[in-house]
């Protein structure tokens, strides 16, 4: 569950004020809005990467407003993917476990599980510069899921993909959601994408969020 209450965020002259919405546990929610409406800013506030001026963020019934990003238990895929250029796909899939102190055997098991789920077994020894757009996206998604978060935040994850690759990613995201039960908040400006993936759709406009019918 994701619950945002009366959230106020200021970035220079831009502001979101009094934003509130709830995503029930296990839902796949999509957040839409025009470019510059504050979608990414809101996502960053939920992860803890963006400071907030007022209001609260609850994840899974726990108030995480003052917690550091690493303590919120959130999987996050930023729009630019933020893959490390010198790390292999395998190392990306093991990164979150390493910083959390997982032992080697469960880490290797989790990497194998993710590689199979995401269809990237054959890419484990490649670095990001050797990946296609869809392969890079799957790697970033795997890194976000690697420590089994119960909340997953996706910022325009399909915007840079061609139509054929995007269709494949729709299927993959639906499979990931079904098999993990993770609560998802997915940012996009595409209504087609929202309808294909979301079981609830929110629209951010003029600093306010409303649920679309």
Buried (B, 14 or more C-beta within 10 A) or exposed (E): BBBBBEBBBBEEEEEBBEBEBBBEEBBBBBBBBEEEBBBBBBBBBBBBBBEBEEBBBBBBEEEBBEBEBEEBBBBBBBBEBEBEEEBBBBBBBBBBBEEEEBEEEEBBEBBBBBBEBBBBEEBBEBBBEEBEBBBBBBBBBBBBBBBEBBBBBBBBBBEBBEEEBBEBBBEBBEEBBEEBEBBBBBBBBBEEBBEBBBEBBBBBEEBEBEEEE
